[in-house]
Amino acid sequence: MTLQSRSTLSVCCGFLCVLLLAGCTKTYYKAMATLGKEKRDILVSRVKDSKKDQQQAKEQIQTTMEKFQELTGFQGGSLEKKYKELNGQYEKAAESAKKLHDRIDSIDQVSSDLFKEWQKEIDGMENKKLKQQSADMLRQSRLQEAGYIKSMRQTEARMTPVLAAFHDQVIFLKHNLNARAIGSLKGTSTQISTDVDVLLTQLDGSMAQADALINSLNANGQ
């Protein structure tokens, strides 16, 4: 197969994936509609789930930090056991971050589809007063959603260096399971702790915005 043929095949495959994804999304919306769940209901449900994801991520980051602090204060016993505990908590934290990332993307998708549908319905309205009121509600919901997505992206951005720092410490310990290695980690504990505190504050703020968005969508849906 020539390079050009491979390139063409790659483009075609990518296009087909987009079509399949779009088809699956439409099928999903239709299936949910038969259950009485419209796009607004789906969005509210996903935002609620994202708040739960953020709470879980917060708790997991806190637990990982506690395990790291326990290790830097190591006074004896099984160093390998402590390392395995820290590594296990780090892996859970990384999984929480991945879950949160996927949740953000899912919220962004359904909100985009909802707002397009909403705008199309507004365009078809004849009553100018009602049309304007609907347009105002759409504008408000868009602003709320944009603010929430921005907050979640900022949270994700703050989470990345914290997890990277934990990752480096875990790998270093894997290679150097001795008291000298523990001593070298103590200097980084304070900085990581500071970064974790900022991240936890960001998570609290983002969860508060989730409540605001849910309230806005519910109010506009009545």
BELRA-V897714 format. One record per residue. OMEGA is omega in degrees with one decimal (* if undefined). D_FIRST is the distance of its C-alpha to the first C-alpha in Angstrom with 2 decimals. Layout:
# BELRA-V897714
omega=OMEGA d_first=D_FIRST
omega=OMEGA d_first=D_FIRST
This chain:
# BELRA-V897714
omega=-178.4 d_first=0.00
omega=178.6 d_first=3.81
omega=-179.9 d_first=6.71
omega=179.2 d_first=8.28
omega=178.7 d_first=6.18
omega=179.3 d_first=6.60
omega=179.5 d_first=10.06
omega=179.4 d_first=10.85
omega=179.9 d_first=10.14
omega=178.7 d_first=12.29
omega=-179.9 d_first=14.92
omega=179.7 d_first=15.16
omega=178.4 d_first=15.64
omega=179.7 d_first=18.20
omega=179.5 d_first=19.96
omega=178.8 d_first=20.21
omega=178.3 d_first=21.69
omega=179.7 d_first=24.22
omega=-179.8 d_first=25.20
omega=179.2 d_first=25.61
omega=179.0 d_first=27.68
omega=179.5 d_first=29.80
omega=179.1 d_first=30.34
omega=179.9 d_first=31.40
omega=179.0 d_first=33.75
omega=178.6 d_first=35.36
omega=179.0 d_first=35.79
omega=179.7 d_first=37.35
omega=179.4 d_first=39.76
omega=-179.8 d_first=40.77
omega=179.5 d_first=41.40
omega=179.5 d_first=43.49
omega=178.6 d_first=45.40
omega=178.0 d_first=46.52
omega=179.5 d_first=48.03
omega=-179.1 d_first=49.84
omega=177.3 d_first=47.62
omega=-177.0 d_first=46.58
omega=179.1 d_first=44.32
omega=179.1 d_first=47.40
omega=179.4 d_first=48.25
omega=-179.8 d_first=44.75
omega=178.9 d_first=44.90
omega=179.6 d_first=48.36
omega=-178.6 d_first=47.25
omega=177.8 d_first=44.28
omega=176.2 d_first=46.53
omega=178.8 d_first=49.04
omega=180.0 d_first=46.37
omega=177.0 d_first=45.26
omega=177.3 d_first=48.87
omega=179.1 d_first=48.94
omega=-179.4 d_first=45.71
omega=177.4 d_first=47.31
omega=178.4 d_first=50.49
omega=179.2 d_first=48.61
omega=178.4 d_first=46.69
omega=-179.0 d_first=50.04
omega=-178.6 d_first=51.66
omega=176.9 d_first=48.79
omega=178.2 d_first=48.75
omega=-179.8 d_first=52.53
omega=179.4 d_first=52.30
omega=178.9 d_first=49.71
omega=178.9 d_first=51.96
omega=178.8 d_first=54.94
omega=179.1 d_first=53.19
omega=179.2 d_first=52.24
omega=176.0 d_first=55.86
omega=-177.5 d_first=57.13
omega=179.9 d_first=55.01
omega=176.2 d_first=56.16
omega=-176.1 d_first=59.70
omega=-178.1 d_first=59.13
omega=-178.8 d_first=62.49
omega=-177.3 d_first=61.63
omega=-177.5 d_first=60.22
omega=179.4 d_first=56.69
omega=179.7 d_first=54.40
omega=178.3 d_first=51.32
omega=178.7 d_first=52.46
omega=178.2 d_first=52.84
omega=-178.9 d_first=49.39
omega=178.0 d_first=47.85
omega=179.1 d_first=49.81
omega=-179.7 d_first=48.58
omega=179.2 d_first=44.96
omega=179.5 d_first=45.27
omega=176.7 d_first=46.74
omega=-179.5 d_first=44.13
omega=176.8 d_first=41.30
omega=178.8 d_first=43.16
omega=179.0 d_first=43.59
omega=178.3 d_first=39.88
omega=177.2 d_first=39.18
omega=179.1 d_first=41.82
omega=178.7 d_first=40.16
omega=179.5 d_first=36.77
omega=179.9 d_first=38.60
omega=177.8 d_first=40.40
omega=179.8 d_first=37.25
omega=-180.0 d_first=35.74
omega=178.6 d_first=39.12
omega=-179.8 d_first=39.22
omega=-178.6 d_first=35.89
omega=177.2 d_first=37.13
omega=179.6 d_first=40.38
omega=-178.2 d_first=38.71
omega=-175.3 d_first=36.61
omega=178.7 d_first=39.51
omega=177.3 d_first=41.91
omega=179.5 d_first=39.61
omega=179.1 d_first=39.34
omega=-176.5 d_first=43.09
omega=175.5 d_first=44.04
omega=178.7 d_first=41.92
omega=-179.5 d_first=43.62
omega=-179.4 d_first=46.97
omega=178.9 d_first=46.63
omega=178.7 d_first=45.65
omega=177.4 d_first=48.74
omega=-179.9 d_first=50.92
omega=-178.0 d_first=49.75
omega=-178.8 d_first=50.99
omega=-179.8 d_first=54.46
omega=-178.8 d_first=57.50
omega=-174.1 d_first=60.18
omega=-178.8 d_first=60.01
omega=179.0 d_first=61.85
omega=179.0 d_first=59.68
omega=179.8 d_first=56.56
omega=178.9 d_first=57.61
omega=178.1 d_first=58.46
omega=179.2 d_first=55.05
omega=178.7 d_first=53.38
omega=178.8 d_first=55.49
omega=178.1 d_first=54.52
omega=179.8 d_first=50.82
omega=179.9 d_first=51.24
omega=-179.9 d_first=53.06
omega=177.9 d_first=50.48
omega=179.9 d_first=47.65
omega=178.9 d_first=49.59
omega=-178.8 d_first=50.31
omega=-179.8 d_first=46.71
omega=178.5 d_first=45.46
omega=-179.6 d_first=48.12
omega=178.6 d_first=47.19
omega=178.1 d_first=43.47
omega=179.5 d_first=44.38
omega=-180.0 d_first=46.74
omega=177.5 d_first=44.19
omega=178.1 d_first=41.59
omega=176.7 d_first=44.33
omega=179.1 d_first=45.18
omega=-179.4 d_first=41.58
omega=177.7 d_first=41.50
omega=-179.3 d_first=44.74
omega=-176.1 d_first=43.50
omega=-179.7 d_first=40.47
omega=177.6 d_first=42.54
omega=178.8 d_first=45.00
omega=178.3 d_first=42.36
omega=178.6 d_first=40.80
omega=177.3 d_first=44.28
omega=-179.2 d_first=44.84
omega=-178.4 d_first=41.47
omega=179.4 d_first=42.40
omega=-179.9 d_first=45.83
omega=179.7 d_first=44.50
omega=179.1 d_first=42.04
omega=179.1 d_first=44.80
omega=178.4 d_first=47.16
omega=-178.1 d_first=44.66
omega=-173.9 d_first=44.63
omega=179.7 d_first=48.38
omega=177.6 d_first=50.52
omega=-175.7 d_first=53.87
omega=180.0 d_first=56.79
omega=178.6 d_first=55.81
omega=178.5 d_first=52.47
omega=-180.0 d_first=54.41
omega=-178.4 d_first=56.66
omega=-179.8 d_first=53.83
omega=-175.0 d_first=52.57
omega=-178.7 d_first=55.93
omega=-178.9 d_first=55.44
omega=-175.7 d_first=52.40
omega=-177.7 d_first=54.04
omega=-179.0 d_first=56.09
omega=178.5 d_first=53.20
omega=179.6 d_first=50.98
omega=178.3 d_first=54.01
omega=179.0 d_first=54.50
omega=178.6 d_first=50.89
omega=178.9 d_first=51.18
omega=178.2 d_first=54.39
omega=179.0 d_first=52.77
omega=-179.1 d_first=49.85
omega=176.5 d_first=52.30
omega=177.8 d_first=54.22
omega=178.4 d_first=51.05
omega=178.1 d_first=50.27
omega=179.4 d_first=53.82
omega=-179.7 d_first=53.50
omega=178.0 d_first=50.20
omega=176.6 d_first=51.70
omega=177.8 d_first=54.66
omega=176.3 d_first=52.35
omega=178.1 d_first=50.77
omega=-179.0 d_first=54.27
omega=179.8 d_first=54.86
omega=178.6 d_first=51.68
omega=179.5 d_first=52.51
omega=-179.5 d_first=56.04
omega=-179.4 d_first=54.85
omega=179.4 d_first=52.45
omega=-179.7 d_first=55.14
omega=-178.3 d_first=57.78
omega=-178.7 d_first=55.70
omega=-177.8 d_first=54.75
omega=* d_first=58.36
